[in-house]
Amino acid sequence: MEKSICIIPARGGSKRIPRKNIKLFLGKPILQYSIEAALNSNLFDVVMVSTDCQDIANIAVELGASVPFLRSTENADDFSTTYDVINEVISRYKEIGQTFKYTCCLYPTAPFVTAQKLKKAFEQLHAENIEAVLSVVEYSYPIQRSLSLDNEGGIKMNWEENLTKRSQDLASNYHDVGQFYVYDTQKYLEKKSVFKMKCKPVILSELEVQDIDSLTDWKLAEIKYELRLNNNGCLD
């Protein structure tokens, strides 16, 4: 039987927002939103949190996640990549005889992720002969009209040929929102990046995404979350 694992990477060394991964977001540790989405999806044989912090581990276990081991020191610094973390987790499970056909990397500061979104991603992964699915959002302004600074600090257009084109005539562009990825485990371990894999998107709206790198970002995320609740009664 093909098994799936959800890995939530939540190290303890956040510097810009101390204790970020367990800071209260509208009354709950922000990590709780990711754990609940994963558990409620019923997609995974294992929902585990990869952390180097015992406090985070204790909270994760209380919330229903598994923390069978703490993350190694070498994969818990500012230079460790997501690939490093996923590879370590998969390797540790393999040592005890557990393997997983599919992996979901779900970030701990992703309160907009729901069980429904994860299910949609897995449906795409299974139905469309692809290797990975990731969450993206459309750029709110055409990047074809983006600006940059020249050597003297002046403004210049990156692509002057788009100056007079209508925005509706310019192709849409998207960026990764850093919420979740689902993929064929072995293909990911081989290629080390979803962007080297055959992948499809789950496209989100601007009200469903927010980078959380500062306290201002944090407040904006809470505002967006409450707006979605007020509009829909629940997140979908």
MDAnalysis code that builds the backbone (N, CA, C; Angstrom):
import MDAnalysis as mda
import numpy as np

u = mda.Universe.empty(708, n_residues=236, atom_resindex=np.repeat(np.arange(236), 3), trajectory=True)
u.add_TopologyAttr("name", ["N", "CA", "C"] * 236)
u.add_TopologyAttr("resid", np.arange(1, 237))
u.add_TopologyAttr("resname", ["MET", "GLU", "LYS", "SER", "ILE", "CYS", "ILE", "ILE", "PRO", "ALA", "ARG", "GLY", "GLY", "SER", "LYS", "ARG", "ILE", "PRO", "ARG", "LYS", "ASN", "ILE", "LYS", "LEU", "PHE", "LEU", "GLY", "LYS", "PRO", "ILE", "LEU", "GLN", "TYR", "SER", "ILE", "GLU", "ALA", "ALA", "LEU", "ASN", "SER", "ASN", "LEU", "PHE", "ASP", "VAL", "VAL", "MET", "VAL", "SER", "THR", "ASP", "CYS", "GLN", "ASP", "ILE", "ALA", "ASN", "ILE", "ALA", "VAL", "GLU", "LEU", "GLY", "ALA", "SER", "VAL", "PRO", "PHE", "LEU", "ARG", "SER", "THR", "GLU", "ASN", "ALA", "ASP", "ASP", "PHE", "SER", "THR", "THR", "TYR", "ASP", "VAL", "ILE", "ASN", "GLU", "VAL", "ILE", "SER", "ARG", "TYR", "LYS", "GLU", "ILE", "GLY", "GLN", "THR", "PHE", "LYS", "TYR", "THR", "CYS", "CYS", "LEU", "TYR", "PRO", "THR", "ALA", "PRO", "PHE", "VAL", "THR", "ALA", "GLN", "LYS", "LEU", "LYS", "LYS", "ALA", "PHE", "GLU", "GLN", "LEU", "HIS", "ALA", "GLU", "ASN", "ILE", "GLU", "ALA", "VAL", "LEU", "SER", "VAL", "VAL", "GLU", "TYR", "SER", "TYR", "PRO", "ILE", "GLN", "ARG", "SER", "LEU", "SER", "LEU", "ASP", "ASN", "GLU", "GLY", "GLY", "ILE", "LYS", "MET", "ASN", "TRP", "GLU", "GLU", "ASN", "LEU", "THR", "LYS", "ARG", "SER", "GLN", "ASP", "LEU", "ALA", "SER", "ASN", "TYR", "HIS", "ASP", "VAL", "GLY", "GLN", "PHE", "TYR", "VAL", "TYR", "ASP", "THR", "GLN", "LYS", "TYR", "LEU", "GLU", "LYS", "LYS", "SER", "VAL", "PHE", "LYS", "MET", "LYS", "CYS", "LYS", "PRO", "VAL", "ILE", "LEU", "SER", "GLU", "LEU", "GLU", "VAL", "GLN", "ASP", "ILE", "ASP", "SER", "LEU", "THR", "ASP", "TRP", "LYS", "LEU", "ALA", "GLU", "ILE", "LYS", "TYR", "GLU", "LEU", "ARG", "LEU", "ASN", "ASN", "ASN", "GLY", "CYS", "LEU", "ASP"])
u.atoms.positions = np.array([
    [0.840, -1.201, 0.000],
    [0.000, 0.000, 0.000],
    [0.874, 1.249, 0.000],
    [0.564, 2.191, -0.899],
    [1.354, 3.421, -0.980],
    [1.046, 4.339, 0.196],
    [2.097, 4.768, 0.879],
    [1.926, 5.607, 2.062],
    [2.332, 7.051, 1.772],
    [1.788, 7.958, 2.588],
    [2.094, 9.389, 2.461],
    [2.482, 9.949, 3.819],
    [3.396, 10.908, 3.792],
    [3.820, 11.589, 5.012],
    [3.713, 13.089, 4.816],
    [3.279, 13.772, 5.859],
    [3.312, 15.241, 5.874],
    [4.416, 15.662, 6.833],
    [5.363, 16.424, 6.325],
    [6.484, 16.916, 7.128],
    [6.330, 18.417, 7.320],
    [6.271, 18.846, 8.569],
    [6.146, 20.269, 8.903],
    [7.479, 20.722, 9.493],
    [8.290, 21.471, 8.732],
    [9.607, 21.890, 9.224],
    [9.496, 23.127, 10.117],
    [9.812, 22.979, 11.396],
    [9.584, 24.070, 12.357],
    [10.757, 24.186, 13.315],
    [11.838, 24.757, 12.848],
    [12.997, 24.887, 13.733],
    [12.758, 25.990, 14.759],
    [13.580, 26.007, 15.785],
    [13.353, 26.931, 16.886],
    [14.128, 28.232, 16.820],
    [14.935, 28.423, 15.774],
    [15.862, 29.549, 15.770],
    [15.423, 30.786, 15.023],
    [14.135, 31.075, 14.965],
    [13.671, 32.269, 14.253],
    [14.212, 33.525, 14.919],
    [14.778, 34.424, 14.114],
    [15.404, 35.629, 14.667],
    [14.523, 36.868, 14.494],
    [13.866, 37.005, 13.345],
    [13.070, 38.213, 13.107],
    [11.801, 38.229, 13.948],
    [11.207, 37.068, 14.159],
    [10.049, 36.943, 15.049],
    [10.371, 35.814, 16.029],
    [10.846, 36.143, 17.225],
    [11.228, 35.099, 18.184],
    [10.089, 34.115, 18.447],
    [10.430, 32.832, 18.526],
    [9.465, 31.749, 18.776],
    [8.312, 31.794, 17.776],
    [8.650, 32.167, 16.570],
    [7.658, 32.386, 15.510],
    [6.725, 31.194, 15.308],
    [7.266, 29.992, 15.300],
    [6.464, 28.828, 14.934],
    [5.435, 28.432, 15.976],
    [5.554, 28.960, 17.198],
    [4.545, 28.680, 18.221],
    [3.942, 29.967, 18.787],
    [4.232, 31.091, 18.157],
    [3.611, 32.355, 18.551],
    [2.102, 32.275, 18.292],
    [1.316, 32.885, 19.171],
    [-0.136, 32.827, 19.030],
    [-0.602, 33.639, 17.819],
    [-1.379, 32.994, 16.983],
    [-1.991, 33.626, 15.812],
    [-3.497, 33.562, 16.035],
    [-4.086, 34.718, 16.342],
    [-5.510, 34.777, 16.672],
    [-5.881, 33.747, 17.743],
    [-5.007, 33.661, 18.749],
    [-5.323, 32.851, 19.923],
    [-4.798, 31.432, 19.922],
    [-4.219, 30.967, 18.794],
    [-3.692, 29.600, 18.734],
    [-2.248, 29.636, 18.262],
    [-1.404, 28.717, 18.719],
    [-0.050, 28.646, 18.150],
    [-0.162, 28.492, 16.633],
    [0.598, 29.294, 15.906],
    [0.431, 29.274, 14.457],
    [0.702, 27.886, 13.880],
    [1.572, 27.132, 14.510],
    [1.842, 25.761, 14.082],
    [0.579, 24.904, 14.079],
    [-0.353, 25.227, 14.952],
    [-1.566, 24.422, 15.097],
    [-2.389, 24.390, 13.809],
    [-2.396, 25.495, 13.073],
    [-3.195, 25.554, 11.839],
    [-2.696, 24.527, 10.822],
    [-1.393, 24.407, 10.703],
    [-0.827, 23.448, 9.753],
    [-1.089, 22.017, 10.199],
    [-0.900, 21.747, 11.481],
    [-1.129, 20.397, 11.991],
    [-2.589, 19.996, 11.792],
    [-3.497, 20.894, 12.114],
    [-4.925, 20.582, 11.979],
    [-5.307, 20.340, 10.523],
    [-4.779, 21.152, 9.611],
    [-5.097, 20.964, 8.192],
    [-4.631, 19.590, 7.723],
    [-3.426, 19.214, 8.115],
    [-2.881, 17.925, 7.704],
    [-3.683, 16.769, 8.296],
    [-3.981, 16.836, 9.587],
    [-4.727, 15.758, 10.231],
    [-6.150, 15.653, 9.681],
    [-6.792, 16.784, 9.485],
    [-8.184, 16.786, 9.024],
    [-8.327, 16.338, 7.575],
    [-7.244, 16.387, 6.824],
    [-7.312, 15.965, 5.423],
    [-7.433, 14.441, 5.292],
    [-6.988, 13.705, 6.306],
    [-6.969, 12.236, 6.277],
    [-6.175, 11.687, 5.086],
    [-5.187, 12.434, 4.644],
    [-4.361, 12.033, 3.509],
    [-3.116, 11.265, 3.923],
    [-2.700, 11.433, 5.182],
    [-1.353, 11.043, 5.559],
    [-1.333, 9.903, 6.583],
    [-0.424, 8.993, 6.359],
    [-0.179, 7.948, 7.342],
    [0.583, 8.504, 8.538],
    [1.395, 9.531, 8.288],
    [2.164, 10.179, 9.344],
    [2.120, 11.692, 9.142],
    [1.827, 12.426, 10.199],
    [1.972, 13.883, 10.217],
    [3.035, 14.175, 11.259],
    [4.211, 14.600, 10.814],
    [5.316, 14.793, 11.740],
    [5.871, 16.205, 11.651],
    [6.389, 16.680, 12.766],
    [7.038, 17.987, 12.833],
    [8.529, 17.772, 12.991],
    [9.308, 18.362, 12.082],
    [10.764, 18.307, 12.157],
    [11.257, 19.564, 12.860],
    [11.783, 19.402, 14.054],
    [12.228, 20.555, 14.832],
    [13.456, 20.198, 15.655],
    [14.226, 21.223, 15.975],
    [15.368, 21.068, 16.869],
    [15.043, 21.572, 18.269],
    [13.801, 22.009, 18.475],
    [13.399, 22.675, 19.721],
    [12.435, 21.799, 20.508],
    [12.779, 21.500, 21.747],
    [11.928, 20.626, 22.559],
    [10.583, 21.279, 22.856],
    [10.544, 22.595, 23.052],
    [9.266, 23.275, 23.299],
    [8.315, 23.096, 22.120],
    [8.838, 23.276, 20.903],
    [8.009, 23.083, 19.713],
    [7.569, 21.628, 19.629],
    [8.479, 20.719, 19.896],
    [8.148, 19.294, 19.850],
    [7.016, 18.958, 20.816],
    [7.093, 19.497, 22.028],
    [6.064, 19.203, 23.029],
    [4.698, 19.711, 22.580],
    [4.667, 20.923, 22.046],
    [3.398, 21.497, 21.580],
    [2.865, 20.703, 20.398],
    [3.747, 20.325, 19.479],
    [3.330, 19.560, 18.299],
    [2.682, 18.242, 18.711],
    [3.283, 17.552, 19.665],
    [2.731, 16.275, 20.124],
    [1.378, 16.486, 20.799],
    [1.267, 17.538, 21.602],
    [-0.017, 17.849, 22.247],
    [-1.116, 18.097, 21.219],
    [-0.735, 18.630, 20.052],
    [-1.699, 18.950, 19.002],
    [-1.989, 17.765, 18.081],
    [-1.333, 16.637, 18.327],
    [-1.634, 15.431, 17.575],
    [-0.622, 15.028, 16.532],
    [0.445, 15.796, 16.392],
    [1.488, 15.444, 15.427],
    [2.493, 14.493, 16.068],
    [3.337, 13.923, 15.228],
    [4.384, 13.019, 15.693],
    [5.729, 13.730, 15.643],
    [6.544, 13.531, 16.673],
    [7.925, 14.027, 16.681],
    [8.806, 12.875, 17.170],
    [9.098, 11.920, 16.297],
    [9.846, 10.732, 16.726],
    [11.313, 10.987, 16.998],
    [11.818, 12.128, 16.504],
    [13.216, 12.494, 16.736],
    [13.354, 13.986, 16.513],
    [14.376, 14.576, 17.119],
    [14.667, 15.985, 16.902],
    [15.576, 16.144, 15.691],
    [15.466, 17.272, 15.047],
    [16.293, 17.551, 13.871],
    [17.764, 17.679, 14.272],
    [18.631, 17.233, 13.401],
    [20.067, 17.318, 13.672],
    [20.530, 18.769, 13.687],
    [21.616, 19.028, 14.399],
    [22.163, 20.381, 14.498],
    [22.557, 20.931, 13.136],
    [23.140, 20.088, 12.285],
    [23.610, 20.574, 10.979],
    [22.473, 20.985, 10.056],
    [21.264, 20.517, 10.323],
    [20.119, 20.901, 9.498],
    [19.186, 21.863, 10.213],
    [19.711, 22.566, 11.209],
    [18.884, 23.489, 11.982],
    [19.455, 24.905, 12.001],
    [20.401, 25.196, 11.089],
    [20.939, 26.559, 11.066],
    [20.310, 27.362, 9.936],
    [20.769, 28.609, 9.776],
    [20.183, 29.515, 8.791],
    [20.464, 29.100, 7.353],
    [21.383, 28.183, 7.155],
    [21.780, 27.809, 5.795],
    [21.195, 26.462, 5.364],
    [20.488, 25.804, 6.252],
    [19.870, 24.527, 5.904],
    [18.710, 24.763, 4.944],
    [18.595, 23.902, 3.949],
    [17.533, 24.038, 2.962],
    [16.374, 23.103, 3.300],
    [15.241, 23.374, 2.658],
    [14.100, 22.478, 2.827],
    [14.462, 21.069, 2.378],
    [15.220, 20.985, 1.292],
    [15.637, 19.661, 0.824],
    [16.421, 18.926, 1.910],
    [17.333, 19.623, 2.578],
    [18.120, 19.001, 3.645],
    [17.217, 18.400, 4.716],
    [16.193, 19.153, 5.082],
    [15.280, 18.707, 6.138],
    [14.475, 17.500, 5.679],
    [13.895, 17.580, 4.477],
    [13.083, 16.475, 3.972],
    [13.931, 15.216, 3.826],
    [15.115, 15.374, 3.287],
    [16.005, 14.227, 3.091],
    [16.349, 13.572, 4.425],
    [16.611, 14.397, 5.436],
    [16.930, 13.839, 6.749],
    [15.758, 13.043, 7.301],
    [14.553, 13.598, 7.212],
    [13.375, 12.919, 7.752],
    [13.129, 11.599, 7.036],
    [13.133, 11.644, 5.704],
    [12.875, 10.428, 4.930],
    [13.934, 9.364, 5.228],
    [15.182, 9.793, 5.370],
    [16.272, 8.853, 5.669],
    [16.107, 8.219, 7.042],
    [15.696, 9.032, 8.028],
    [15.521, 8.500, 9.382],
    [14.373, 7.482, 9.436],
    [13.299, 7.764, 8.723],
    [12.195, 6.809, 8.691],
    [12.600, 5.532, 7.957],
    [13.383, 5.684, 6.899],
    [13.825, 4.509, 6.146],
    [14.656, 3.591, 7.019],
    [15.426, 4.174, 7.941],
    [16.264, 3.377, 8.837],
    [15.431, 2.455, 9.719],
    [14.184, 2.854, 10.000],
    [13.320, 2.011, 10.836],
    [12.279, 1.277, 9.990],
    [12.531, 1.206, 8.686],
    [11.714, 0.380, 7.815],
    [10.450, 1.020, 7.287],
    [10.339, 2.366, 7.385],
    [9.154, 3.041, 6.872],
    [9.521, 3.879, 5.648],
    [8.788, 3.665, 4.570],
    [8.991, 4.446, 3.353],
    [7.659, 5.050, 2.925],
    [7.748, 6.143, 2.149],
    [6.552, 6.874, 1.759],
    [6.608, 7.205, 0.274],
    [5.555, 6.827, -0.433],
    [5.479, 7.123, -1.863],
    [5.326, 8.618, -2.100],
    [4.542, 9.283, -1.244],
    [4.271, 10.711, -1.426],
    [4.640, 11.484, -0.164],
    [5.127, 12.680, -0.377],
    [5.495, 13.573, 0.722],
    [4.814, 14.921, 0.528],
    [4.333, 15.480, 1.615],
    [3.861, 16.870, 1.635],
    [4.764, 17.642, 2.577],
    [5.356, 18.704, 2.077],
    [6.075, 19.648, 2.932],
    [5.121, 20.801, 3.204],
    [4.721, 20.948, 4.442],
    [3.744, 21.960, 4.842],
    [4.402, 22.875, 5.867],
    [4.498, 24.147, 5.546],
    [5.218, 25.049, 6.440],
    [4.402, 25.385, 7.685],
    [5.075, 25.677, 8.795],
    [4.376, 25.871, 10.067],
    [3.700, 27.224, 10.210],
    [4.057, 28.181, 9.366],
    [3.437, 29.511, 9.414],
    [2.563, 29.690, 8.181],
    [1.598, 28.787, 8.034],
    [0.712, 28.792, 6.863],
    [-0.739, 28.621, 7.314],
    [-1.279, 29.607, 8.045],
    [-2.623, 29.449, 8.608],
    [-3.738, 29.389, 7.568],
    [-3.442, 29.781, 6.315],
    [-4.469, 29.763, 5.281],
    [-4.628, 28.388, 4.636],
    [-3.717, 27.469, 4.921],
    [-3.820, 26.128, 4.353],
    [-4.972, 25.386, 5.041],
    [-5.752, 24.690, 4.233],
    [-6.868, 23.904, 4.754],
    [-6.755, 22.467, 4.269],
    [-7.520, 21.594, 4.893],
    [-7.573, 20.201, 4.452],
    [-8.036, 20.118, 3.002],
    [-8.968, 20.993, 2.624],
    [-9.502, 20.979, 1.261],
    [-8.423, 21.311, 0.233],
    [-7.566, 22.275, 0.557],
    [-6.487, 22.630, -0.375],
    [-5.497, 21.468, -0.531],
    [-5.194, 20.810, 0.562],
    [-4.283, 19.671, 0.484],
    [-4.897, 18.540, -0.337],
    [-6.184, 18.312, -0.156],
    [-6.867, 17.279, -0.938],
    [-6.835, 17.625, -2.426],
    [-7.055, 18.884, -2.739],
    [-7.021, 19.314, -4.143],
    [-5.651, 19.058, -4.750],
    [-4.616, 19.350, -3.991],
    [-3.255, 19.135, -4.478],
    [-3.003, 17.653, -4.752],
    [-3.447, 16.799, -3.844],
    [-3.230, 15.365, -4.041],
    [-4.060, 14.826, -5.196],
    [-5.249, 15.371, -5.380],
    [-6.063, 14.952, -6.525],
    [-5.341, 15.259, -7.829],
    [-4.724, 16.445, -7.904],
    [-3.958, 16.795, -9.097],
    [-2.759, 15.872, -9.273],
    [-2.076, 15.615, -8.189],
    [-0.875, 14.783, -8.253],
    [-1.202, 13.391, -8.794],
    [-2.333, 12.850, -8.375],
    [-2.700, 11.500, -8.792],
    [-3.316, 11.465, -10.188],
    [-3.981, 12.545, -10.585],
    [-4.787, 12.498, -11.803],
    [-4.067, 12.971, -13.057],
    [-2.999, 13.731, -12.907],
    [-2.464, 14.434, -14.067],
    [-1.065, 13.979, -14.489],
    [-0.621, 12.834, -14.005],
    [0.667, 12.297, -14.430],
    [1.802, 13.302, -14.246],
    [1.849, 13.866, -13.057],
    [2.880, 14.845, -12.725],
    [3.637, 14.366, -11.493],
    [4.683, 15.096, -11.134],
    [5.543, 14.685, -10.023],
    [5.383, 15.558, -8.781],
    [4.820, 16.772, -8.959],
    [4.716, 17.686, -7.824],
    [3.599, 18.700, -8.042],
    [3.083, 19.205, -6.931],
    [2.087, 20.277, -6.938],
    [2.509, 21.291, -5.886],
    [2.434, 22.574, -6.226],
    [2.782, 23.611, -5.259],
    [1.765, 24.731, -5.281],
    [1.715, 25.499, -4.200],
    [0.780, 26.615, -4.069],
    [1.424, 27.885, -4.611],
    [0.670, 28.615, -5.456],
    [1.168, 29.842, -6.071],
    [0.088, 30.910, -6.030],
    [0.513, 32.150, -6.280],
    [-0.415, 33.271, -6.422],
    [0.049, 34.127, -7.591],
    [-0.901, 34.732, -8.271],
    [-0.560, 35.602, -9.394],
    [0.027, 36.913, -8.877],
    [1.055, 37.429, -9.563],
    [1.572, 38.757, -9.227],
    [0.456, 39.773, -9.396],
    [0.329, 40.684, -8.444],
    [-0.765, 41.653, -8.495],
    [-0.538, 42.741, -9.532],
    [0.701, 42.893, -9.997],
    [1.026, 43.883, -11.025],
    [1.885, 43.195, -12.077],
    [1.675, 43.501, -13.364],
    [2.444, 42.808, -14.406],
    [3.954, 42.987, -14.226],
    [4.675, 41.869, -14.084],
    [6.118, 41.979, -13.901],
    [6.807, 42.448, -15.179],
    [6.090, 42.367, -16.307],
    [6.665, 42.858, -17.569],
    [6.866, 44.371, -17.537],
    [6.205, 45.047, -16.575],
    [6.400, 46.494, -16.425],
    [7.207, 46.808, -15.174],
    [7.969, 45.863, -14.701],
    [8.753, 46.090, -13.492],
    [9.895, 47.065, -13.758],
    [10.353, 47.678, -12.679],
    [11.411, 48.687, -12.736],
    [12.628, 48.208, -11.961],
    [13.776, 48.788, -12.272],
    [14.987, 48.529, -11.503],
    [15.796, 49.821, -11.440],
    [16.827, 49.797, -10.617],
    [17.689, 50.965, -10.478],
    [18.935, 50.782, -11.324],
    [19.351, 51.860, -12.007],
    [20.590, 51.794, -12.771],
    [21.782, 52.089, -11.849],
    [22.966, 52.160, -12.408],
    [24.180, 52.340, -11.594],
    [24.227, 53.674, -10.862],
    [23.428, 54.625, -11.312],
    [23.407, 55.937, -10.666],
    [22.197, 56.121, -9.760],
    [21.474, 55.061, -9.539],
    [20.304, 55.143, -8.664],
    [19.055, 55.619, -9.360],
    [19.086, 55.745, -10.667],
    [17.912, 56.160, -11.418],
    [17.000, 54.983, -11.719],
    [15.753, 55.293, -12.061],
    [14.755, 54.267, -12.375],
    [14.790, 53.958, -13.863],
    [14.705, 52.687, -14.173],
    [14.589, 52.287, -15.573],
    [13.649, 51.094, -15.672],
    [12.989, 50.985, -16.826],
    [12.135, 49.832, -17.068],
    [12.991, 48.629, -17.439],
    [12.601, 47.475, -16.946],
    [13.327, 46.264, -17.311],
    [13.031, 45.839, -18.748],
    [11.805, 46.081, -19.182],
    [11.419, 45.717, -20.545],
    [10.642, 46.884, -21.154],
    [11.370, 47.810, -21.770],
    [10.747, 49.024, -22.302],
    [9.700, 48.728, -23.366],
    [9.808, 47.600, -24.035],
    [8.863, 47.273, -25.098],
    [7.441, 47.083, -24.576],
    [7.302, 46.958, -23.249],
    [5.967, 46.764, -22.674],
    [5.344, 48.056, -22.156],
    [6.019, 49.176, -22.358],
    [5.567, 50.460, -21.813],
    [4.150, 50.800, -22.242],
    [3.826, 50.589, -23.508],
    [2.519, 51.022, -24.026],
    [1.526, 49.870, -24.181],
    [1.919, 48.690, -23.757],
    [1.001, 47.555, -23.875],
    [-0.033, 47.586, -22.762],
    [-1.255, 47.145, -23.087],
    [-2.301, 47.065, -22.080],
    [-2.010, 45.895, -21.131],
    [-2.352, 46.101, -19.868],
    [-2.055, 45.054, -18.882],
    [-2.764, 43.749, -19.229],
    [-3.974, 43.844, -19.804],
    [-4.705, 42.621, -20.145],
    [-4.079, 41.861, -21.315],
    [-3.148, 42.504, -22.016],
    [-2.465, 41.838, -23.122],
    [-1.153, 41.181, -22.679],
    [-0.805, 41.372, -21.433],
    [0.429, 40.790, -20.904],
    [0.111, 39.482, -20.181],
    [0.949, 38.491, -20.366],
    [0.705, 37.178, -19.764],
    [0.782, 37.251, -18.242],
    [-0.058, 36.473, -17.579],
    [-0.021, 36.400, -16.120],
    [1.239, 35.667, -15.668],
    [1.761, 36.100, -14.536],
    [2.916, 35.440, -13.936],
    [2.597, 35.133, -12.477],
    [3.248, 34.118, -11.943],
    [2.916, 33.635, -10.606],
    [4.192, 33.444, -9.786],
    [4.018, 33.430, -8.482],
    [5.165, 33.092, -7.639],
    [4.746, 32.113, -6.544],
    [5.705, 31.344, -6.116],
    [5.527, 30.372, -5.045],
    [5.186, 31.123, -3.756],
    [4.154, 30.668, -3.037],
    [3.767, 31.368, -1.810],
    [4.337, 30.701, -0.560],
    [5.066, 29.610, -0.736],
    [5.728, 28.994, 0.413],
    [4.786, 28.460, 1.469],
    [3.676, 27.854, 1.042],
    [2.754, 27.249, 2.005],
    [2.899, 25.732, 2.040],
    [2.777, 25.094, 0.881],
    [2.899, 23.640, 0.863],
    [3.316, 23.154, -0.519],
    [3.932, 21.968, -0.507],
    [4.307, 21.254, -1.722],
    [3.940, 19.794, -1.499],
    [3.427, 19.144, -2.515],
    [3.247, 17.691, -2.448],
    [3.967, 17.088, -3.640],
    [4.602, 15.959, -3.414],
    [5.374, 15.399, -4.500],
    [5.642, 13.918, -4.309],
    [6.032, 13.315, -5.425],
    [6.542, 11.959, -5.406],
    [7.876, 11.989, -4.651],
    [7.956, 11.252, -3.566],
    [9.111, 11.348, -2.674],
    [10.424, 11.053, -3.382],
    [10.491, 9.961, -4.092],
    [11.743, 9.570, -4.710],
    [12.178, 10.557, -5.774],
    [11.211, 11.060, -6.566],
    [11.541, 12.044, -7.605],
    [12.101, 13.312, -6.977],
    [11.527, 13.721, -5.843],
    [12.021, 14.927, -5.175],
    [13.434, 14.717, -4.638],
    [13.677, 13.578, -4.038],
    [15.014, 13.306, -3.499],
    [16.059, 13.246, -4.616],
    [15.648, 12.807, -5.790],
    [16.565, 12.752, -6.927],
    [16.837, 14.140, -7.501],
    [15.791, 14.940, -7.650],
    [15.918, 16.228, -8.346],
    [16.166, 17.403, -7.402],
    [15.855, 17.235, -6.122],
    [16.199, 18.189, -5.056],
    [15.471, 19.519, -5.138],
    [14.518, 19.662, -6.039],
    [13.739, 20.902, -6.149],
    [12.464, 20.626, -6.914],
    [11.353, 21.177, -6.455],
    [10.095, 21.012, -7.197],
    [10.183, 21.667, -8.568],
    [11.050, 22.677, -8.699],
    [11.137, 23.406, -9.965],
    [11.943, 22.659, -11.016],
    [12.496, 21.516, -10.635],
    [13.143, 20.640, -11.598],
    [12.261, 19.432, -11.911],
    [11.059, 19.441, -11.362],
    [10.125, 18.337, -11.531],
    [8.970, 18.760, -12.437],
    [8.224, 17.779, -12.925],
    [6.990, 18.056, -13.655],
    [5.942, 18.437, -12.626],
    [5.578, 19.731, -12.570],
    [4.677, 20.148, -11.506],
    [3.536, 21.022, -12.018],
    [2.471, 21.043, -11.239],
    [1.287, 21.846, -11.511],
    [0.991, 22.701, -10.276],
    [0.210, 23.793, -10.459],
    [-0.066, 24.660, -9.314],
    [-1.446, 24.466, -8.703],
    [-1.543, 24.821, -7.440],
    [-2.809, 25.195, -6.823],
    [-2.763, 26.713, -6.726],
    [-3.633, 27.388, -7.476],
    [-3.581, 28.850, -7.554],
    [-4.454, 29.451, -6.459],
    [-3.850, 30.301, -5.640],
    [-4.538, 30.936, -4.523],
    [-4.777, 32.413, -4.809],
    [-5.691, 33.008, -4.049],
    [-5.952, 34.443, -4.162],
    [-5.051, 35.207, -3.195],
    [-4.990, 36.518, -3.367],
    [-4.139, 37.329, -2.485],
    [-4.616, 37.317, -1.037],
    [-5.892, 37.025, -0.816],
    [-6.406, 36.944, 0.546],
    [-6.042, 35.619, 1.223],
    [-5.458, 34.717, 0.465],
    [-5.088, 33.410, 1.021],
    [-3.588, 33.273, 1.224],
    [-2.843, 34.336, 1.003],
    [-1.390, 34.242, 1.107],
    [-0.836, 35.446, 1.856],
    [0.267, 35.227, 2.563],
    [0.974, 36.313, 3.226],
    [2.318, 35.805, 3.718],
    [3.397, 36.371, 3.194],
    [4.704, 36.097, 3.789],
    [4.699, 36.636, 5.212],
    [5.246, 35.885, 6.144],
    [5.264, 36.325, 7.539],
    [6.710, 36.390, 8.002],
    [7.342, 37.525, 7.715],
    [8.749, 37.717, 8.069],
    [8.952, 38.830, 9.087],
    [7.876, 39.547, 9.422],
    [7.962, 40.648, 10.384],
    [6.655, 40.714, 11.155],
    [6.643, 41.514, 12.217],
    [5.409, 41.663, 12.998],
    [4.315, 42.347, 12.186],
    [4.713, 43.214, 11.257],
    [3.719, 43.827, 10.361],
    [3.092, 42.761, 9.469],
    [3.927, 41.874, 8.917],
    [3.405, 40.763, 8.121],
    [2.431, 39.927, 8.949],
    [2.806, 39.702, 10.185],
    [1.975, 38.882, 11.068],
    [0.582, 39.500, 11.217],
    [0.543, 40.801, 11.471],
    [-0.738, 41.484, 11.642],
    [-1.541, 41.455, 10.349],
    [-0.888, 41.648, 9.204],
    [-1.585, 41.586, 7.921],
    [-2.187, 40.203, 7.709],
    [-1.458, 39.168, 8.086],
    [-1.974, 37.803, 7.938],
    [-3.215, 37.597, 8.802],
    [-3.182, 38.112, 10.025],
    [-4.352, 37.986, 10.899],
    [-5.556, 38.726, 10.321],
    [-5.314, 39.908, 9.753],
    [-6.401, 40.681, 9.142],
    [-7.003, 39.910, 7.962],
    [-6.147, 39.374, 7.107],
    [-6.635, 38.600, 5.956],
    [-7.416, 37.376, 6.412],
    [-6.902, 36.706, 7.422],
    [-7.575, 35.508, 7.923],
    [-8.977, 35.854, 8.416],
    [-9.082, 36.920, 9.190],
    [-10.383, 37.324, 9.724],
    [-11.323, 37.790, 8.614],
    [-10.778, 38.464, 7.598],
    [-11.603, 38.873, 6.461],
    [-12.211, 37.667, 5.768],
    [-11.406, 36.625, 5.572],
    [-11.916, 35.419, 4.924],
    [-12.967, 34.731, 5.785],
    [-12.760, 34.710, 7.079],
    [-13.754, 34.124, 7.953],
    [-15.048, 34.912, 7.916],
    [-14.941, 36.234, 7.921],
    [-16.143, 37.073, 7.915],
    [-16.914, 36.955, 6.602],
    [-16.178, 36.743, 5.509],
    [-16.835, 36.640, 4.199],
    [-17.475, 35.265, 3.985],
    [-16.789, 34.218, 4.460],
    [-17.228, 32.860, 4.152],
    [-17.752, 32.077, 5.339],
    [-17.456, 32.554, 6.538],
    [-17.819, 31.781, 7.718],
    [-16.797, 30.709, 8.053],
    [-15.982, 30.340, 7.056],
    [-14.920, 29.365, 7.258],
    [-13.941, 29.489, 6.114],
    [-12.739, 28.958, 6.287],
    [-11.777, 28.919, 5.199],
    [-12.081, 27.703, 4.337],
    [-11.909, 27.854, 3.010],
    [-12.153, 26.712, 2.134],
    [-10.874, 26.285, 1.460],
])
